Amino acid sequence: MDTLSISSELLLRIDSMVLSGMIDNAEASDLRRLVMNSRMSIAANLFQNTHKKDSELLVELRHFSSKSKK
């Protein structure tokens, strides 16, 4: 799977999390920005997590987000 495919899947999963009420639009916007701005590194770090449930993936995305803000 290439980085563009992984990034696209992550963006769709983020949208799904908004629709299901797991996250609000503001957090989704931040996570989308994270995915788009760091395609290579997030794809490499989260590739093996794309099969996880949304709740598990959200934990990983939040962890990656907090690391990127430091």
PyMOL Python script that loads the backbone (N, CA, C, O; Angstrom):
from pymol import cmd

cmd.read_pdbstr("""\
ATOM      1  N   MET A   1       0.848  -1.175   0.000  1.00  0.00           N
ATOM      2  CA  MET A   1       0.000   0.000   0.000  1.00  0.00           C
ATOM      3  C   MET A   1       0.897   1.242   0.000  1.00  0.00           C
ATOM      4  O   MET A   1       1.847   1.315   0.779  1.00  0.00           O
ATOM      5  N   ASP A   2       0.612   2.191  -0.842  1.00  0.00           N
ATOM      6  CA  ASP A   2       1.436   3.397  -0.907  1.00  0.00           C
ATOM      7  C   ASP A   2       0.936   4.467   0.065  1.00  0.00           C
ATOM      8  O   ASP A   2      -0.159   4.361   0.617  1.00  0.00           O
ATOM      9  N   THR A   3       1.758   5.495   0.263  1.00  0.00           N
ATOM     10  CA  THR A   3       1.427   6.516   1.262  1.00  0.00           C
ATOM     11  C   THR A   3       0.158   7.291   0.919  1.00  0.00           C
ATOM     12  O   THR A   3      -0.582   7.693   1.817  1.00  0.00           O
ATOM     13  N   LEU A   4      -0.096   7.504  -0.361  1.00  0.00           N
ATOM     14  CA  LEU A   4      -1.316   8.214  -0.750  1.00  0.00           C
ATOM     15  C   LEU A   4      -2.552   7.398  -0.379  1.00  0.00           C
ATOM     16  O   LEU A   4      -3.538   7.954   0.105  1.00  0.00           O
ATOM     17  N   SER A   5      -2.507   6.104  -0.599  1.00  0.00           N
ATOM     18  CA  SER A   5      -3.627   5.235  -0.234  1.00  0.00           C
ATOM     19  C   SER A   5      -3.849   5.210   1.274  1.00  0.00           C
ATOM     20  O   SER A   5      -4.985   5.252   1.746  1.00  0.00           O
ATOM     21  N   ILE A   6      -2.755   5.141   2.022  1.00  0.00           N
ATOM     22  CA  ILE A   6      -2.870   5.123   3.476  1.00  0.00           C
ATOM     23  C   ILE A   6      -3.447   6.446   3.970  1.00  0.00           C
ATOM     24  O   ILE A   6      -4.331   6.463   4.826  1.00  0.00           O
ATOM     25  N   SER A   7      -2.943   7.551   3.430  1.00  0.00           N
ATOM     26  CA  SER A   7      -3.447   8.866   3.820  1.00  0.00           C
ATOM     27  C   SER A   7      -4.925   9.001   3.494  1.00  0.00           C
ATOM     28  O   SER A   7      -5.694   9.522   4.302  1.00  0.00           O
ATOM     29  N   SER A   8      -5.324   8.543   2.330  1.00  0.00           N
ATOM     30  CA  SER A   8      -6.732   8.609   1.931  1.00  0.00           C
ATOM     31  C   SER A   8      -7.599   7.788   2.865  1.00  0.00           C
ATOM     32  O   SER A   8      -8.681   8.221   3.261  1.00  0.00           O
ATOM     33  N   GLU A   9      -7.122   6.606   3.216  1.00  0.00           N
ATOM     34  CA  GLU A   9      -7.886   5.762   4.138  1.00  0.00           C
ATOM     35  C   GLU A   9      -8.008   6.440   5.504  1.00  0.00           C
ATOM     36  O   GLU A   9      -9.075   6.409   6.117  1.00  0.00           O
ATOM     37  N   LEU A  10      -6.932   7.046   5.978  1.00  0.00           N
ATOM     38  CA  LEU A  10      -6.973   7.740   7.266  1.00  0.00           C
ATOM     39  C   LEU A  10      -7.973   8.892   7.237  1.00  0.00           C
ATOM     40  O   LEU A  10      -8.718   9.092   8.196  1.00  0.00           O
ATOM     41  N   LEU A  11      -7.994   9.646   6.144  1.00  0.00           N
ATOM     42  CA  LEU A  11      -8.933  10.764   6.027  1.00  0.00           C
ATOM     43  C   LEU A  11     -10.378  10.271   6.041  1.00  0.00           C
ATOM     44  O   LEU A  11     -11.243  10.886   6.665  1.00  0.00           O
ATOM     45  N   LEU A  12     -10.634   9.163   5.355  1.00  0.00           N
ATOM     46  CA  LEU A  12     -11.986   8.589   5.366  1.00  0.00           C
ATOM     47  C   LEU A  12     -12.374   8.100   6.754  1.00  0.00           C
ATOM     48  O   LEU A  12     -13.521   8.251   7.176  1.00  0.00           O
ATOM     49  N   ARG A  13     -11.422   7.520   7.454  1.00  0.00           N
ATOM     50  CA  ARG A  13     -11.697   7.033   8.807  1.00  0.00           C
ATOM     51  C   ARG A  13     -11.980   8.199   9.746  1.00  0.00           C
ATOM     52  O   ARG A  13     -12.840   8.093  10.621  1.00  0.00           O
ATOM     53  N   ILE A  14     -11.269   9.307   9.575  1.00  0.00           N
ATOM     54  CA  ILE A  14     -11.523  10.496  10.383  1.00  0.00           C
ATOM     55  C   ILE A  14     -12.936  11.005  10.121  1.00  0.00           C
ATOM     56  O   ILE A  14     -13.656  11.355  11.057  1.00  0.00           O
ATOM     57  N   ASP A  15     -13.334  11.047   8.853  1.00  0.00           N
ATOM     58  CA  ASP A  15     -14.705  11.460   8.510  1.00  0.00           C
ATOM     59  C   ASP A  15     -15.729  10.532   9.163  1.00  0.00           C
ATOM     60  O   ASP A  15     -16.760  10.990   9.657  1.00  0.00           O
ATOM     61  N   SER A  16     -15.449   9.251   9.164  1.00  0.00           N
ATOM     62  CA  SER A  16     -16.339   8.273   9.782  1.00  0.00           C
ATOM     63  C   SER A  16     -16.464   8.521  11.277  1.00  0.00           C
ATOM     64  O   SER A  16     -17.542   8.370  11.853  1.00  0.00           O
ATOM     65  N   MET A  17     -15.351   8.904  11.904  1.00  0.00           N
ATOM     66  CA  MET A  17     -15.379   9.186  13.342  1.00  0.00           C
ATOM     67  C   MET A  17     -16.252  10.402  13.658  1.00  0.00           C
ATOM     68  O   MET A  17     -16.913  10.444  14.696  1.00  0.00           O
ATOM     69  N   VAL A  18     -16.251  11.380  12.768  1.00  0.00           N
ATOM     70  CA  VAL A  18     -17.115  12.555  12.946  1.00  0.00           C
ATOM     71  C   VAL A  18     -18.572  12.134  12.819  1.00  0.00           C
ATOM     72  O   VAL A  18     -19.404  12.493  13.652  1.00  0.00           O
ATOM     73  N   LEU A  19     -18.875  11.375  11.778  1.00  0.00           N
ATOM     74  CA  LEU A  19     -20.252  10.948  11.539  1.00  0.00           C
ATOM     75  C   LEU A  19     -20.801  10.088  12.673  1.00  0.00           C
ATOM     76  O   LEU A  19     -21.993  10.136  12.976  1.00  0.00           O
ATOM     77  N   SER A  20     -19.929   9.303  13.295  1.00  0.00           N
ATOM     78  CA  SER A  20     -20.387   8.442  14.389  1.00  0.00           C
ATOM     79  C   SER A  20     -20.393   9.170  15.736  1.00  0.00           C
ATOM     80  O   SER A  20     -20.841   8.615  16.739  1.00  0.00           O
ATOM     81  N   GLY A  21     -19.896  10.415  15.761  1.00  0.00           N
ATOM     82  CA  GLY A  21     -19.907  11.202  16.986  1.00  0.00           C
ATOM     83  C   GLY A  21     -18.717  10.969  17.906  1.00  0.00           C
ATOM     84  O   GLY A  21     -18.707  11.454  19.037  1.00  0.00           O
ATOM     85  N   MET A  22     -17.717  10.234  17.438  1.00  0.00           N
ATOM     86  CA  MET A  22     -16.531   9.969  18.271  1.00  0.00           C
ATOM     87  C   MET A  22     -15.706  11.228  18.505  1.00  0.00           C
ATOM     88  O   MET A  22     -15.144  11.421  19.582  1.00  0.00           O
ATOM     89  N   ILE A  23     -15.640  12.084  17.484  1.00  0.00           N
ATOM     90  CA  ILE A  23     -14.868  13.322  17.575  1.00  0.00           C
ATOM     91  C   ILE A  23     -15.696  14.453  16.971  1.00  0.00           C
ATOM     92  O   ILE A  23     -16.611  14.220  16.180  1.00  0.00           O
ATOM     93  N   ASP A  24     -15.359  15.673  17.357  1.00  0.00           N
ATOM     94  CA  ASP A  24     -16.077  16.813  16.792  1.00  0.00           C
ATOM     95  C   ASP A  24     -15.333  17.351  15.562  1.00  0.00           C
ATOM     96  O   ASP A  24     -14.231  16.905  15.243  1.00  0.00           O
ATOM     97  N   ASN A  25     -15.946  18.299  14.894  1.00  0.00           N
ATOM     98  CA  ASN A  25     -15.373  18.835  13.660  1.00  0.00           C
ATOM     99  C   ASN A  25     -14.022  19.503  13.876  1.00  0.00           C
ATOM    100  O   ASN A  25     -13.150  19.426  13.011  1.00  0.00           O
ATOM    101  N   ALA A  26     -13.840  20.158  15.018  1.00  0.00           N
ATOM    102  CA  ALA A  26     -12.578  20.842  15.290  1.00  0.00           C
ATOM    103  C   ALA A  26     -11.428  19.845  15.396  1.00  0.00           C
ATOM    104  O   ALA A  26     -10.367  20.044  14.804  1.00  0.00           O
ATOM    105  N   GLU A  27     -11.645  18.773  16.152  1.00  0.00           N
ATOM    106  CA  GLU A  27     -10.582  17.763  16.275  1.00  0.00           C
ATOM    107  C   GLU A  27     -10.345  17.078  14.937  1.00  0.00           C
ATOM    108  O   GLU A  27      -9.201  16.802  14.574  1.00  0.00           O
ATOM    109  N   ALA A  28     -11.412  16.803  14.205  1.00  0.00           N
ATOM    110  CA  ALA A  28     -11.271  16.178  12.893  1.00  0.00           C
ATOM    111  C   ALA A  28     -10.442  17.052  11.962  1.00  0.00           C
ATOM    112  O   ALA A  28      -9.597  16.556  11.217  1.00  0.00           O
ATOM    113  N   SER A  29     -10.689  18.341  12.011  1.00  0.00           N
ATOM    114  CA  SER A  29      -9.928  19.273  11.181  1.00  0.00           C
ATOM    115  C   SER A  29      -8.443  19.220  11.521  1.00  0.00           C
ATOM    116  O   SER A  29      -7.593  19.207  10.631  1.00  0.00           O
ATOM    117  N   ASP A  30      -8.140  19.190  12.812  1.00  0.00           N
ATOM    118  CA  ASP A  30      -6.742  19.093  13.242  1.00  0.00           C
ATOM    119  C   ASP A  30      -6.104  17.786  12.782  1.00  0.00           C
ATOM    120  O   ASP A  30      -4.961  17.772  12.325  1.00  0.00           O
ATOM    121  N   LEU A  31      -6.846  16.693  12.904  1.00  0.00           N
ATOM    122  CA  LEU A  31      -6.308  15.392  12.492  1.00  0.00           C
ATOM    123  C   LEU A  31      -6.130  15.316  10.978  1.00  0.00           C
ATOM    124  O   LEU A  31      -5.151  14.746  10.496  1.00  0.00           O
ATOM    125  N   ARG A  32      -7.069  15.886  10.229  1.00  0.00           N
ATOM    126  CA  ARG A  32      -6.921  15.915   8.761  1.00  0.00           C
ATOM    127  C   ARG A  32      -5.676  16.702   8.366  1.00  0.00           C
ATOM    128  O   ARG A  32      -4.906  16.283   7.501  1.00  0.00           O
ATOM    129  N   ARG A  33      -5.496  17.844   9.012  1.00  0.00           N
ATOM    130  CA  ARG A  33      -4.319  18.676   8.734  1.00  0.00           C
ATOM    131  C   ARG A  33      -3.037  17.901   9.037  1.00  0.00           C
ATOM    132  O   ARG A  33      -2.070  17.970   8.279  1.00  0.00           O
ATOM    133  N   LEU A  34      -3.035  17.172  10.137  1.00  0.00           N
ATOM    134  CA  LEU A  34      -1.895  16.357  10.513  1.00  0.00           C
ATOM    135  C   LEU A  34      -1.582  15.326   9.429  1.00  0.00           C
ATOM    136  O   LEU A  34      -0.430  15.163   9.029  1.00  0.00           O
ATOM    137  N   VAL A  35      -2.609  14.643   8.967  1.00  0.00           N
ATOM    138  CA  VAL A  35      -2.424  13.627   7.930  1.00  0.00           C
ATOM    139  C   VAL A  35      -1.894  14.261   6.652  1.00  0.00           C
ATOM    140  O   VAL A  35      -0.960  13.738   6.042  1.00  0.00           O
ATOM    141  N   MET A  36      -2.475  15.372   6.244  1.00  0.00           N
ATOM    142  CA  MET A  36      -2.072  16.009   4.985  1.00  0.00           C
ATOM    143  C   MET A  36      -0.669  16.623   5.059  1.00  0.00           C
ATOM    144  O   MET A  36       0.070  16.601   4.075  1.00  0.00           O
ATOM    145  N   ASN A  37      -0.306  17.166   6.215  1.00  0.00           N
ATOM    146  CA  ASN A  37       0.989  17.826   6.331  1.00  0.00           C
ATOM    147  C   ASN A  37       2.143  16.863   6.561  1.00  0.00           C
ATOM    148  O   ASN A  37       3.300  17.215   6.326  1.00  0.00           O
ATOM    149  N   SER A  38       1.848  15.678   7.007  1.00  0.00           N
ATOM    150  CA  SER A  38       2.930  14.732   7.304  1.00  0.00           C
ATOM    151  C   SER A  38       2.664  13.377   6.670  1.00  0.00           C
ATOM    152  O   SER A  38       2.812  12.340   7.317  1.00  0.00           O
ATOM    153  N   ARG A  39       2.278  13.388   5.430  1.00  0.00           N
ATOM    154  CA  ARG A  39       1.878  12.158   4.744  1.00  0.00           C
ATOM    155  C   ARG A  39       2.872  11.017   4.906  1.00  0.00           C
ATOM    156  O   ARG A  39       2.483   9.900   5.250  1.00  0.00           O
ATOM    157  N   MET A  40       4.140  11.285   4.664  1.00  0.00           N
ATOM    158  CA  MET A  40       5.128  10.212   4.701  1.00  0.00           C
ATOM    159  C   MET A  40       5.279   9.632   6.107  1.00  0.00           C
ATOM    160  O   MET A  40       5.219   8.416   6.284  1.00  0.00           O
ATOM    161  N   SER A  41       5.471  10.481   7.090  1.00  0.00           N
ATOM    162  CA  SER A  41       5.739   9.967   8.431  1.00  0.00           C
ATOM    163  C   SER A  41       4.504   9.343   9.071  1.00  0.00           C
ATOM    164  O   SER A  41       4.613   8.324   9.754  1.00  0.00           O
ATOM    165  N   ILE A  42       3.349   9.929   8.863  1.00  0.00           N
ATOM    166  CA  ILE A  42       2.143   9.345   9.465  1.00  0.00           C
ATOM    167  C   ILE A  42       1.790   8.029   8.778  1.00  0.00           C
ATOM    168  O   ILE A  42       1.329   7.093   9.432  1.00  0.00           O
ATOM    169  N   ALA A  43       2.000   7.952   7.484  1.00  0.00           N
ATOM    170  CA  ALA A  43       1.721   6.710   6.766  1.00  0.00           C
ATOM    171  C   ALA A  43       2.627   5.593   7.272  1.00  0.00           C
ATOM    172  O   ALA A  43       2.182   4.462   7.467  1.00  0.00           O
ATOM    173  N   ALA A  44       3.895   5.916   7.481  1.00  0.00           N
ATOM    174  CA  ALA A  44       4.840   4.916   7.968  1.00  0.00           C
ATOM    175  C   ALA A  44       4.489   4.473   9.385  1.00  0.00           C
ATOM    176  O   ALA A  44       4.574   3.287   9.703  1.00  0.00           O
ATOM    177  N   ASN A  45       4.101   5.406  10.224  1.00  0.00           N
ATOM    178  CA  ASN A  45       3.803   5.095  11.618  1.00  0.00           C
ATOM    179  C   ASN A  45       2.457   4.420  11.824  1.00  0.00           C
ATOM    180  O   ASN A  45       2.307   3.607  12.736  1.00  0.00           O
ATOM    181  N   LEU A  46       1.489   4.742  11.000  1.00  0.00           N
ATOM    182  CA  LEU A  46       0.137   4.234  11.222  1.00  0.00           C
ATOM    183  C   LEU A  46      -0.298   3.143  10.254  1.00  0.00           C
ATOM    184  O   LEU A  46      -1.421   2.648  10.344  1.00  0.00           O
ATOM    185  N   PHE A  47       0.574   2.764   9.334  1.00  0.00           N
ATOM    186  CA  PHE A  47       0.208   1.751   8.345  1.00  0.00           C
ATOM    187  C   PHE A  47      -0.341   0.489   8.995  1.00  0.00           C
ATOM    188  O   PHE A  47      -1.356  -0.050   8.552  1.00  0.00           O
ATOM    189  N   GLN A  48       0.318   0.023  10.031  1.00  0.00           N
ATOM    190  CA  GLN A  48      -0.101  -1.228  10.664  1.00  0.00           C
ATOM    191  C   GLN A  48      -1.316  -1.054  11.561  1.00  0.00           C
ATOM    192  O   GLN A  48      -1.855  -2.037  12.069  1.00  0.00           O
ATOM    193  N   ASN A  49      -1.755   0.187  11.762  1.00  0.00           N
ATOM    194  CA  ASN A  49      -2.916   0.439  12.611  1.00  0.00           C
ATOM    195  C   ASN A  49      -4.202   0.641  11.817  1.00  0.00           C
ATOM    196  O   ASN A  49      -5.270   0.779  12.413  1.00  0.00           O
ATOM    197  N   THR A  50      -4.127   0.661  10.500  1.00  0.00           N
ATOM    198  CA  THR A  50      -5.318   0.943   9.703  1.00  0.00           C
ATOM    199  C   THR A  50      -6.375  -0.151   9.805  1.00  0.00           C
ATOM    200  O   THR A  50      -7.544   0.098   9.510  1.00  0.00           O
ATOM    201  N   HIS A  51      -5.992  -1.344  10.215  1.00  0.00           N
ATOM    202  CA  HIS A  51      -6.964  -2.435  10.366  1.00  0.00           C
ATOM    203  C   HIS A  51      -7.690  -2.390  11.705  1.00  0.00           C
ATOM    204  O   HIS A  51      -8.653  -3.129  11.912  1.00  0.00           O
ATOM    205  N   LYS A  52      -7.241  -1.535  12.608  1.00  0.00           N
ATOM    206  CA  LYS A  52      -7.826  -1.464  13.946  1.00  0.00           C
ATOM    207  C   LYS A  52      -9.200  -0.794  13.921  1.00  0.00           C
ATOM    208  O   LYS A  52      -9.582  -0.147  12.946  1.00  0.00           O
ATOM    209  N   LYS A  53      -9.922  -0.971  15.016  1.00  0.00           N
ATOM    210  CA  LYS A  53     -11.204  -0.291  15.182  1.00  0.00           C
ATOM    211  C   LYS A  53     -10.964   1.209  15.231  1.00  0.00           C
ATOM    212  O   LYS A  53      -9.859   1.662  15.532  1.00  0.00           O
ATOM    213  N   ASP A  54     -12.010   1.979  14.933  1.00  0.00           N
ATOM    214  CA  ASP A  54     -11.895   3.440  14.949  1.00  0.00           C
ATOM    215  C   ASP A  54     -11.387   3.952  16.294  1.00  0.00           C
ATOM    216  O   ASP A  54     -10.553   4.857  16.337  1.00  0.00           O
ATOM    217  N   SER A  55     -11.879   3.386  17.383  1.00  0.00           N
ATOM    218  CA  SER A  55     -11.463   3.866  18.708  1.00  0.00           C
ATOM    219  C   SER A  55      -9.974   3.650  18.937  1.00  0.00           C
ATOM    220  O   SER A  55      -9.306   4.501  19.524  1.00  0.00           O
ATOM    221  N   GLU A  56      -9.457   2.530  18.483  1.00  0.00           N
ATOM    222  CA  GLU A  56      -8.027   2.242  18.631  1.00  0.00           C
ATOM    223  C   GLU A  56      -7.192   3.133  17.717  1.00  0.00           C
ATOM    224  O   GLU A  56      -6.132   3.621  18.109  1.00  0.00           O
ATOM    225  N   LEU A  57      -7.673   3.337  16.512  1.00  0.00           N
ATOM    226  CA  LEU A  57      -6.966   4.210  15.576  1.00  0.00           C
ATOM    227  C   LEU A  57      -6.955   5.648  16.089  1.00  0.00           C
ATOM    228  O   LEU A  57      -5.958   6.354  15.939  1.00  0.00           O
ATOM    229  N   LEU A  58      -8.054   6.079  16.692  1.00  0.00           N
ATOM    230  CA  LEU A  58      -8.131   7.433  17.236  1.00  0.00           C
ATOM    231  C   LEU A  58      -7.081   7.645  18.322  1.00  0.00           C
ATOM    232  O   LEU A  58      -6.466   8.710  18.386  1.00  0.00           O
ATOM    233  N   VAL A  59      -6.872   6.660  19.163  1.00  0.00           N
ATOM    234  CA  VAL A  59      -5.833   6.750  20.190  1.00  0.00           C
ATOM    235  C   VAL A  59      -4.472   6.960  19.532  1.00  0.00           C
ATOM    236  O   VAL A  59      -3.683   7.793  19.978  1.00  0.00           O
ATOM    237  N   GLU A  60      -4.201   6.207  18.477  1.00  0.00           N
ATOM    238  CA  GLU A  60      -2.921   6.334  17.768  1.00  0.00           C
ATOM    239  C   GLU A  60      -2.791   7.698  17.095  1.00  0.00           C
ATOM    240  O   GLU A  60      -1.724   8.310  17.137  1.00  0.00           O
ATOM    241  N   LEU A  61      -3.859   8.173  16.481  1.00  0.00           N
ATOM    242  CA  LEU A  61      -3.824   9.489  15.839  1.00  0.00           C
ATOM    243  C   LEU A  61      -3.594  10.596  16.860  1.00  0.00           C
ATOM    244  O   LEU A  61      -2.823  11.523  16.611  1.00  0.00           O
ATOM    245  N   ARG A  62      -4.251  10.503  17.994  1.00  0.00           N
ATOM    246  CA  ARG A  62      -4.067  11.509  19.043  1.00  0.00           C
ATOM    247  C   ARG A  62      -2.641  11.473  19.590  1.00  0.00           C
ATOM    248  O   ARG A  62      -2.048  12.514  19.870  1.00  0.00           O
ATOM    249  N   HIS A  63      -2.099  10.266  19.737  1.00  0.00           N
ATOM    250  CA  HIS A  63      -0.727  10.140  20.210  1.00  0.00           C
ATOM    251  C   HIS A  63       0.239  10.778  19.207  1.00  0.00           C
ATOM    252  O   HIS A  63       1.135  11.531  19.587  1.00  0.00           O
ATOM    253  N   PHE A  64       0.047  10.471  17.942  1.00  0.00           N
ATOM    254  CA  PHE A  64       0.899  11.040  16.900  1.00  0.00           C
ATOM    255  C   PHE A  64       0.747  12.552  16.852  1.00  0.00           C
ATOM    256  O   PHE A  64       1.722  13.273  16.643  1.00  0.00           O
ATOM    257  N   SER A  65      -0.475  13.031  17.046  1.00  0.00           N
ATOM    258  CA  SER A  65      -0.737  14.473  17.040  1.00  0.00           C
ATOM    259  C   SER A  65      -0.017  15.175  18.178  1.00  0.00           C
ATOM    260  O   SER A  65       0.578  16.235  17.984  1.00  0.00           O
ATOM    261  N   SER A  66      -0.071  14.586  19.364  1.00  0.00           N
ATOM    262  CA  SER A  66       0.589  15.215  20.506  1.00  0.00           C
ATOM    263  C   SER A  66       2.097  15.203  20.345  1.00  0.00           C
ATOM    264  O   SER A  66       2.767  16.147  20.763  1.00  0.00           O
ATOM    265  N   LYS A  67       2.643  14.159  19.749  1.00  0.00           N
ATOM    266  CA  LYS A  67       4.088  14.107  19.482  1.00  0.00           C
ATOM    267  C   LYS A  67       4.494  15.163  18.464  1.00  0.00           C
ATOM    268  O   LYS A  67       5.565  15.759  18.583  1.00  0.00           O
ATOM    269  N   SER A  68       3.658  15.400  17.472  1.00  0.00           N
ATOM    270  CA  SER A  68       4.005  16.354  16.412  1.00  0.00           C
ATOM    271  C   SER A  68       3.931  17.795  16.897  1.00  0.00           C
ATOM    272  O   SER A  68       4.567  18.676  16.318  1.00  0.00           O
ATOM    273  N   LYS A  69       3.154  18.046  17.967  1.00  0.00           N
ATOM    274  CA  LYS A  69       3.028  19.404  18.501  1.00  0.00           C
ATOM    275  C   LYS A  69       4.216  19.784  19.368  1.00  0.00           C
ATOM    276  O   LYS A  69       4.440  20.964  19.636  1.00  0.00           O
ATOM    277  N   LYS A  70       4.978  18.790  19.807  1.00  0.00           N
ATOM    278  CA  LYS A  70       6.134  19.060  20.678  1.00  0.00           C
ATOM    279  C   LYS A  70       7.342  19.472  19.895  1.00  0.00           C
ATOM    280  O   LYS A  70       8.395  19.734  20.476  1.00  0.00           O
TER     281      LYS A  70
END
""", "prot")
cmd.dss("prot")
cmd.show_as("cartoon", "prot")
cmd.util.cbc("prot")
cmd.orient("prot")
